[in-house]
Amino acid sequence: MGKLDYCYLPERFDDAAYPTVTVIDMIKEQEETGKIGQIFSSSVQQKIEKRLKKKEQVILLQNRRGYAPIYRCRDCGEMIICPTCSIPLTYHRVGENLQCHFCGYLQSKIPQQCNNCKRSNLALSGTGTQKVEDIMNETFPNAKIARLDMDTTRSGKTLINTLTKFKNGKMDILLGTQRIA
């Protein structure tokens, strides 16, 4: 109990304007580009590149931490589930483990076969901040990227240091979960 708090923001900070929202059909994009499984549209990549060339900063919000929020069997669909909470465990590439983001359960041994069908056709599914960070580092190798999520900022000091670096222009891309919102 007491783990979650409700935070209500009835108005935008400093009367900030709402951003322009563009909806992109990623299935259509993937068909057109031939890049199956891509996470960022070419439009988003171009906009990031344009900002970086102008020496402007970029903030990316990803709603999941870790590398992939689901580890599932491709044959039977069984997911690796938290034994306490019965929710899917999230794969964390940094630390090479599976974690429950609700109760904190940690499984350091990554299963190599499905508990249900005993086959070895397990795959990661979905996208977390670690995966986005890897993609950003590959796509924009010269950019200075900081990731802010529960995995990187367990202390308030680290959070403030990272935000200060971004504020002072020492970081090009700030990536994170709701911690940056």
N, C-alpha and C positions, 0 to 999 in steps of 0.2 A: 504494500500500500504506500501511497505517497510518491510513487516513482514518476508519475505523469502530472503535469500542470496544464491548465487551460490558459492560453494566452490569446486575448482578444484585442485586435487592432481595428477600432471602428473607423479610422480614417488613415489616409496615406501620410507618411512623414513629410513635413514641411510643404504640404500641398503639392507633392510631386505628381506629375502627369502620369497617367497610365501608359504603359508601353504599347506599341503596335504589336499585335499578335498575328502571326502567319501560320496557318495550318498546312503542313506538308504531308502528302500521302507517301509514306516511306515505302510501301509496297510498289507503287508506281515508279518511284525514284529508283528503287533497286532493279526493277525491270528495265528501265531506261539506261541505267549506268552499267548493269551487269554485276554490280557489287552487292552480292547477297549477304545479308547479315550486318550491313553497315549501320552504325549508330547515329552518325551525323549526316545530314543531307549536304549536298554540294553547296547549297545556298548558305547554310550555317558555316561551313568551312570557309567559304569565300568571305563572309562577313567578318569572321574572326581574323582571317589573313589581312583584310583591309584595315581593321582596327590596329593590328600589330604594326603594319607598315606605317601608319600614321602616329605611331608611338602612343596609342591609346590603350587602355586596359580593358579586360574582358572578365566578366563574372559568369560562371556556369553553375547552375543549380541542378543537382542530381538527387533524386529523392531516396536513394538507397546507398548505404555504405558497403564496404567489402568489394569483392571482385564480381561475384555473381550470386544473386539471391536464391537460386535453386540449383540443386544437384539431383538429377533425375535419371532414371533408366529409360533409354530410348526404346527398349523392347516392350516393357509392360507399363511404363508411365509412373512407376513407384518413385516417390521423392524421399530423400534422406530427411527425416523429421526429428525434431527435438523430443527426446523421451519424456520431458516434463511438460512442455507446452503444446505439443502436437502441431507445431508450425514448422515450415521448411527451414533448415539450417542454411546459413549464408556462407559461401566459400570465401575465405580471405587468402589471397595470394601472399600478402605480406604476413608471414607467420605460418603459412601452409596449414590452415585448419578450417574447420567448420564451426560456426558460432550461431547461437540463438540470440537474436537481438532483443528478445523480450526478457528472458530470465538470466542470460549470461552463460548458459551451458556451453562448454567448449569441448570439441572432439578433435584431438590432434591427429588421429589416425584416419586418413581419408580412405573410405571404402573403395575397393577395386572391383567389387561385384555387388549386384543387386541383392538385397535381403529377401525380396519376394520371389524373383524368378531365377536367381543365382547366375545370371548372365553378366558379362563384363562390358556391357554397352552403356556405361554411365556418361553423362554429359552435363556440362554447366549450362545454365540458361539464365538470361536476363543480364542486366548491367548495373554495376555499382560504381562508386567513386574511384576505386582502385583501377578498374578497367578503363574508365574515362580518362584518368590520369595517364595511363599507359598510351592510350590512343593520342592524347594531346602531345605527349612527349615525342611520339613517332611522327606525328603530322607537323608539329611546330618545334623542331629540335633546338632552335635558338631562343625560344621563349622561356622566361623564368616562370615556373608554375608552382603554386602552393595549393595544397589540399587541406581543407578544413572539415573534419568530421570527428566523430567520437574516437576514432582510432588514432588520429594525429594530434588531437587537442584535449587530452584528459585534464589538463590544468588550465586555469584561467590565464596564467602567465603566457603560456604557449599561444593561446587564442589571441591575446592582446598583441603579442610580438608579431604574429603573422599578419594581423589586421593593420598594424602600424607600418610594417614593411610595404603592404599593398597601398596603404594611404600615401606613403612617401614615394611611390613610384618604383620601388625596388622589385616588384613582382608584375609580370605582364598578365597572367591569367590566374584568377582565384576560383578554385573549384571546390564545391562542398555541398553538404546537405543543408537542411534548414538552419544550421548554425550560422550560415552567412546571410540568411534572409532577414 
